Amino acid sequence: MKLKDKVAIVTGASRGIGRGIAIKLAQEGVNLAIVAVRSKEKLYNVANEIQSVGRQSLPIIADVSKSEEVKRMVEETLKRFGRIDILINNAGIIRISHIMEMSEDEWDEVININLKSVFLCTKAVVPHMIKQKSGKIINISSTGGKSGFPGIAHYCASKFGILGFTQSLAKELGVYNITVNAICPGEVKTEMWTNFLCVEWSKGQNISPDDYYDYFVKTYSPLGRGMDVEDVGNAVVFLCSLNNITGQSLNICSGTEMH
């Protein structure tokens, strides 16, 4: 295992893609600080899953859009593990509003959680990676960071922003042997898709929310299928295991996005 005994922070780790990434890293021998702003019970369940495969876990409740809580997150991780090798900036939300109905508060909420948190967590972790002369930072963007979609302009703006941040930091931090990459998931079957997007986007289309996901992937994916969280976890392991990939954005989307 190339990643055995490495230490990772995964934000937004209580469910969905974050949980899948954390479990996959644990299976590869990584010890983890897992972070969520709420859902304490779910976060502790993930911690138990990590421990069940023989790795150490540190669950942390923190709002990663707030600098003081990010600082505490990093301090607790260093106190427990003594180092930070991998940062997975995964925390994120989505809201659906057309521009005429979108409030300033909603815009700020999406940008702060999806984009500002990436800045804050990276800024807090980088000094420790520089001291180690090594590190892997992976930012979870979206296919909505490659192409815009109606009704989620704030979400797409945040995810496009992550890609610009990723490329800039890759050039800035390469001299310290730190790689910075992004992953752009597409139609990963998570609660966000099934309980939110499918409900909203199936309206007026004569299709049930339960059937919308299958309809979408069969219509828009060349492979005719979606993905699960393990697909994203495998991509994270791939990027964490190699030293000469940086500044890239990897689509995990069954071909629904091709640039």
MARKOLMI-243337 format. One record per atom (N, C-alpha, C, O): x, y, z. Coordinates in pm, whole numbers, plus 50000, padded with zeros to 5 digits. Layout:
<vexgus>
XYZ ...
</vexgus>
This chain:
<vexgus>
500844988050000 500005000050000 500875012550000 501595015150096 500805020349893 501605032449885 501205042849989 502025051050031 499955042550031 499435052950121 499405048550267 498885055850351 499945037050299 499865031750436 500485041650535 501605046350518 499715044450640 500105053050753 500165067850717 500605075950798 499715071650597 499535085850567 498355091050649 497515083350696 498295104150663 497215110650738 496465120150645 497065128450578 495135118650643 494305126950555 493215133950635 492715128650734 492865145850589 491655152750633 490655152050518 490995155350404 489435147850548 488365147750449 487205155950504 486645152550607 486855166750436 485725174950480 484445169950415 484465163550309 483325173050479 482045168150428 481995153050425 481525147150328 482475146650533 482715132250530 481605123950593 481765111750606 480505129950633 479485122250704 478585114150611 477875105250657 478625117050481 477745109850390 478255111550246 479195119050220 477615104550156 477835106650013 479265104949969 479955095650011 479715113949882 481045113049824 482125113749932 483105106349925 481965122650030 482965123950136 483155111050214 484275106950241 482045104750249 482115091950319 482815081550230 483685074250278 482445080950102 483065071250012 484565073150001 485325063449999 485005085849993 486435088749985 487135084250113 488185077850107 486545087550227 487175084050355 487335068950370 488395064250411 486295061350337 486365046850349 487415041150254 488175032150291 487455046150132 488425041150034 489855044050079 490725035550065 490105055950131 491445059150181 491825050150298 492955045550308 490875047750387 491145038750500 491515024850451 492425018550505 490825020050349 491135006950293 492545006350234 493134995650221 493075018150197 494425019050144 495465021650253 496635023950222 495045021350379 495985022650490 496135036350550 497035038750630 495245045650511 495345059650558 494605061250690 493525055550709 495175069050782 494485073450902 493805086750873 494345094950800 492625088950932 491805100050885 491235108750994 490775103951098 491265121950969 490395131451038 489215134050945 489395138650832 488035130950991 486825132650909 486005143950968 485835144751090 485495152550883 484925165250927 483525167050869 483285164050752 482625172150952 481285175950906 480785187050995 481225188351110 479855195050944 479335206251021 478185201951111 477915208251213 477535191151073 476435185851155 476405170651134 477415164851094 475295164351161 475175149851143 476225142451224 476955133951172 476305145751352 477315139551439 477185124451440 478195117351436 475955119451447 475765104951451 476305098351324 476985088051331 475995104251208 476485098551082 478015099151075 478645089751026 478585110051123 480045111551120 480705100851206 481715094951167 480135098251323 480705088051411 480505074051354 481305065151380 479465072151278 479285059351209 480395057151106 480915046051092 480755067851035 481865066850939 483165063951012 483985055950966 483355070451127 484555067851208 484645053051247 485725047151244 483515047351282 483495033051317 483815024351196 484495014051209 483335028351079 483655020850957 485155021050929 485735011050889 485765032650950 487215033950929 487965024951026 488915018150987 487545025051150 488215016851251 488025001951224 488864993751262 486924998351158 486644984251130 487614978351028 487774966151021 488274987150949 489284982150855 490704984150910 491684983050837 490784987051040 492074987351107 492805000551102 494005000951130 492115011351068 492775024451065 492225033451174 491135031051228 492985043851206 492565053351309 491675064151248 491855068051132 490715068951327 489845079651278 489635090051386 489585086851505 489505102451344 489245113551433 488065121451378 488255129351286 486865119651432 485715127551386 485745141551446 485945143151566 485535151651361 485575165651405 484325172751352 484065172651232 483575178751442 482455187251401 482985201451383 483445207551479 482915206551260 483435220051232 482775225551107 482455218251014 482585238651107 482085245850990 483295251050914 483935260650956 483615244650801 484855247950730 484755260750649 485695264350578 483625267750657 483525280950596 483925291850695 483865303750663 484335287850817 484725297350922 486175294850962 486535283650998 487005305250955 488445303550971 488825298051108 489745289851117 488155302351216 488505297651349 488235282751364 488985275651430 487165278051302 486845263851312 487785255451227 488105244051262 488225260951116 489235254151033 490545253151109 491205242651108 490925263851175 492155263751255 492095252951362 493065245751383 490945251851430 490765241451532 490835227551470 491435218451527 490235225751354 490275212951283 491715208451259 492055196951283 492545217651211 493945214451182 494705211551311 495495202251316 494465219551415 495145217351542 494805203751602 495685196851653 493535199951596 493135187051650 493745175451571 494135165351629 493835177151440 494435166751357 495905165051388 496395153851401 496615176151400 498045175451430 498305170051570 499265162651592 497445173551664 497595168451800 497435153351803 498155146551876 496515148151725 496235133751723 497265126051640 497765115651683 497595131251522 498395123451428 499815128751406 500685121351362 500035141451435 501385146951422 501765151751283 502835157651266 500915149351184 501225153551048 499945153650965 498935147951006 500005160050849 498905159950752 499515157850614 500275166350566 499195146750552 499755143450421 498795146450306 499215149550195 497495145350335 496475146350231 495345155150280 494895153750394 494895164250195 493695172350224 492705170150112 493015172349995 491495165850149 490415164250052 489355174750084 488615173450181 489275185050002 488285195550018 486995191249947 486815193549827 486105185050023 484895179249966 483615186150009 482605185149940 483625193150121 482385198950175 481695207650071 482335215850004 480395205850057 479675213849958 478175212149970 477675202350026 477455221949917 475995221649913 475545225849774 476315231249695 474265223349746 473665228349623 472305234149655 471585229049742 471955244749587 470635250949598 470135253249455 470935255049364 468845253349437 468275256049305 467465268849311 466465269749381 467915278949236 467205291649224 467585298049092 468765299049059 466595302449016 466895310548899 467295324548946 466925328849055 468035331448863 468725343648907 467755354048963 468115361349056 466545354948908 465605365048956 465075361849095 464615370849166 465135349149134 464675345449268 465825343449367 465585341949486 467055343449318 468195340449404 468505352049498 468735363249453 468515349349626 468815359849724 470315361149744 471085352049714 470715372649795 472135374649825 472605364849932 473735359849926 471745362150029 472115352650135 472355338650079 473285331750120 471515334649984 471695321249925 472975320749844 473715310949852 473245331249766 474505331949691 475685330549786 476595322649762 475685338449894 476795338249989 476945324550055 478065319850075 475835318250089 475885305050152 476585294950063 477465287550109 476205294449937 476795284749844 478275287749820 479105278649824 478605300349796 479995303949770 480865301349893 481985296449880 480355304650011 481155302850133 481435288150162 482575284550194 480435279850151 480625265750184 481395258450075 482255250250106 481105261449949 481725254049840 483105259049801 483965251049763 483335272049809 484585277849757 485455283949867 486655281249873 484865292149952 485665298250059 486285287550148 487415289150195 485555276750173 486075266050258 487335259750199 488245255850272 487395258750066 488575253250000 489785262150025 490875257250054 489575275150014 490645284850045 491095283750190 492285282950217 490135283650283 490485283550425 491215270850465 492235271350534 490705259350422 491335246650460 492725245350399 493655240850465 492855249250272 494155248450206 495165257650274 496295253650301 494745269850302 495655279350367 496125274350502 497275276450540 495225267550576 495575262650709 496495250550705 497305248550796 496385242450602 497145229950595 498495231650527 499465224850562 498575240550430 499785241850347 501065244150428 502075237850395 501085252550531 502345254350605 502925241350659 504145239750664 502075232250699 502545219450753 503055210450642 504015203050662 502435211050525 502925203350411 504255208850362 505135201250321 504425221950367 505685228050326 506815223250417 507905220250369 506555222550548 507565217650642 507955203250611 509115199450625 506955195250570 507205181250536 507835179450398 508385168950367 507765190150317 508215189850178 507445179450096 507995172950006 506165178050129 505315169050052 503865171050092 503575175350203 502965167950000 501545168750031 500705166649906 501145169049794 499475162049929 498495160249822 497225167749861 496655165349967 496805176849775 495545184049795 494625180549679 494995182249563 493435175849712 492455172549609 491165179849639 490565178049745 490745187949545 489535196049561 488395189749481 488555186849362 487265187549545 486135181449476 485285192549412 484585200049479 485385193249281 484595202649203 483355195249153 482665188849232 483075195949025 481865190048969 481915191648817 482655199948766 481115183548747 480935186548606 480265200248590 480355206448484 479605204848696 479075218548699 480165228948715 479875240948717 481415224548726 482565233548720 483195233948583 484165241248560 482645226248491 483105226148352 482065232048257 482405238448158 480785229948289 479685235048208 478615240748301 478315235048406 478045252248262 476985258148342 475645251448320 475395245648215 474795252248421 473445246548413 472445256748467 472755263748564 471275257748409 470285267348457 469795263948597 469635252248632 469555274248675 469005272548808 470025270248917 469675270149035 471285268248881 472325265948982 473565274448951 474705269748961 473325287048914 474455295748876 475445297448989 476655297748966 474945298649113 475845300449227 476675287849251 477865288649281 476055276149236 476775263449250 477855262349143 479005259049174 477485264949018 478455263948909 479595274148926 480755270948900 479255286248969 480305296248992 481305291349097 482515293149081 480795285149202 481695280149307 482565268849254 483745268049288 482005260049171 482755248549123 483745252449012 484835246749005 483385262048927 484355267748832 485495274248910 486665272848873 485165281249018 486175287849099 487175278149158 488365281149167 486705266449199 487595256249253 488655252349151 489805250149188 488285251549023 489255247448921 490325258148900 491495254848883 489925270748901 490925281448891 491865281549011 493075283348996 491295279649129 492085278949251 493065267249244 494235268649280 492595255849197 493425243849187 494625246149095 495745242749131 494385251848978 495475254048884 496495264048939 497705262148925 495995274749002 496905284849057 497775279049168 498975281449172 497145271449258 497895265749370 498875254949323 499945253349381 498515247549218 499455237649165 500745244349120 501835239149144 500625255849056 501815263149011 502555269549128 503775270749126 501825273549229 502415280349344 503135270649438 504155274049497 502595258549452 503085249449556 503945238149502 504505230349580 504065237049372 504875226249315 506305226149364 506905215549381 506865237849388 508245238949433 508445232349569 509565228949606 507365230549644 507425224049776 507045209149769 506835202849873 506965203749649 506605189649631 505175186949678 504875176249731 504295196749658 502875195349690 502095195249559 502215204549479 501305185049538 500455184549419 499045189049456 498555186449566 498405195749361 497045200749381 496215197149258 496525201449147 495195189349278 494345184949168 492875186149207 492535188049324 492025184749107 490585185149130 489935172849068 490435167348970 488835168849126 487985158349070 486625164449042 486085171849124 486075161248925 484785166548884 483775155148871 483615149448763 483105151848980 482095141248971 480885146048892 480555157848890 480245136548828 478995139348760 477835133548837 477535137948948 477185123848778 475925118748832 476165107348931 475725096048908 476865110249038 477105100349143 475815098949224 475245108949268 475385086749244 474095084549309 474225086449460 474565077149533 473965098649505 474045102249646 472715108549688 471805110249606 472625112049816 471415118649866 471175131849793 470025135549769 472255138949757 472095151549686 471345149349554 470465157149518 471715138749484 471035135849358 469625130549381 468675135949325 469495120249462 468215113349471 467155121049549 465975120649516 467595128149654 466635135049740 466425149649706 465515156049759 467265155149617 467175169449589 467075172149440 466055177049392 468135169049367 468135172249224 467065164549149 466365170149065 466925151549180 465915143749108 464515148849138 463655148849049 464275153149260 462965158649296 462695171449219 461605173349165 463685180349215 463495193349151 463425192148998 462565198148935 464325184348940 464445184048794 463415174948727 463205175748606 462775166448805 461745157848746 460395164748736 459485159748669 460265176348801 458995183548799 458615187348657 459435192748582 457405184548620 456915188348488 457415179748375 457205183048258 458085168648405 458645160148298 457945146548290 458425137648220 456845145148360 456055132748353 456905120548390 456815110048327 457715122248493 458565111248541 458725112848691 458795124148740 458775102048762 458895102848908 460335106048947 461265102948873 460525112249065 461895114749112 462715101949121 463915102149093 462085090949160 462805078349173 463355073549039 464415067249033 462635076548931 463065072048799 463945082148726 464545078848624 464015094448778 464705105048704 466195102248690 466785104648585 466815097148796 468255094448789 468565084848675 469455087548594 467835073548669 468085063848562 467805069948425 468545067548329 466755077948416 466435084748290 467595093948248 467985094048132 468135101448343 469195111048311 470435103948259 470975107648154 470905093848333 472165087648292 471995079648163 472925079048082 470845073648144 470635066148019 470505075447899 470815071647786 470055087847925 469895097647817 471205104447783 471485106747665 472005107947884 473155116647862 474525109847873 475525115547829 474595097847929 475885091047942 476105081647823 475235073547792 477255082647757 477565073047651 477585058647701 477335049347624 477875056947830 477905043547887 476525039047934 476305027247962 475605048447943 474255045147984 474105041748130 473145035048170 475045046248210 474985043348353 475625054548434 476415062448381 475275055048561 475875064848651 477045058848727 477595048448690 477415065548835 478545061148916 478095059749060 476995063649097 478995053949143 478765054149286 479955060849354 480925064649288 479865062249484 480895069749557 482255062849549 483295069449561 482265049749531 483535042549521 484325046949398 485555046949401 483635050649290 484335055449171 485145068049203 486285069449159 484555077049280 485285089249319 486415085749415 487505091249404 486145076749509 487185072449601 488385066449529 489525069049567 488135058549427 489235052749349 490045063649280 491275062649271 489375074049231 490085085149166 490965092649265 492075096749232 490455094349387 491255100849492 492505092749523 493595098349532 492345079749537 493505071249564 494515072249450 495725072949475 494035072349327 494915073749211 495735086549220 496955086149202 495085097649246 495805110449251 496725111449372 497755118149366 496365104949481 497215105249601 498435096149586 499425097849657 498375086649494 499445076649481 500535080749384 501595074449381 500295091149303 501245095149199 501815108949229 501125117649284 503075110949194 503785123149230 503885133449119 504255144949146 503575129748996 503815138748883 502545143048811 502585146448692 501425142848881 500185148248828 499785159948917 499585158249037 499685171748857 499265183448935 498575193548842 498875194448723 497645201248901 496935211448825 495855205948733 495385212948644 495475193448753 494525186948662 493135186248724 492965186948846 492145184748636 490765182548681 490255169948613 490125169548490 489975159848692 489635146548642 488125144548648 487525144948755 487505142448531 486065140148526 485755125748565 486345116448511 484835124048658 484315110848694 482805111648671 482045115048761 482385108448549 481015111948510 480415103148402 479425107048339 480975091448378 480445082348275 480335089148138 479505085348055 481175099148114 481215105247983 480215116347956 480105121047843 479475120648059 478515131548036 479225144948018 478635154447967 480485145748060 481315157648039 482635152847982 483215143248032 483125159647876 484315154747807 485365165547785 486125164647689 485425175547869 486535185047859 486935189747998 487855197848011 
</vexgus>
